[in-house]
Amino acid sequence: MGEKFDFLSKIPKETNGLFIVYEPFTFHNFFRLLLENGLGNEEALHFILARSSLSAYVFQEVIHNGKYKTITTEGVLPADYAFCRAQLIYDLLSLCYGEGAEEP
């Protein structure tokens, strides 16, 4: 992918190698970083769809409803900060709903 896509190594991944995008915060920051690195809106969307594990909520609220079309590079966070939060959210979800967790 090249040096400008080095931020991809900071995004949490599933065991199958797909990027974890379970909530809108992560989607928006991932999308903004792709835009900032030269991809257009449709290219960024296709990149995420092809290489990510998405929650139904993200798919419905951001992709199906077309909100991704209004995302710009304004307010993009550094990859370290954005994906540290994404990892924390994933870890919390794993604790709550991972193997052996009790059903709510």
Stockholm file with secondary structure:
# STOCKHOLM 1.0

chainA/1-104         MGEKFDFLSKIPKETNGLFIVYEPFTFHNFFRLLLENGLGNEEALHFILARSSLSAYVFQEVIHNGKYKTITTEGVLPADYAFCRAQLIYDLLSLCYGEGAEEP
#=GR chainA/1-104 SS CCGGGGGGGGSCBCTTSCEEECSHHHHHHHHHHHHHTTCCHHHHHHHHHHHEEECHHHIIIIIITTGGGGCCSTTCCCHHHHHHHHHHHHHHHHHHHSTTCCCC
#=GC SS_cons         CCGGGGGGGGSCBCTTSCEEECSHHHHHHHHHHHHHTTCCHHHHHHHHHHHEEECHHHIIIIIITTGGGGCCSTTCCCHHHHHHHHHHHHHHHHHHHSTTCCCC
//
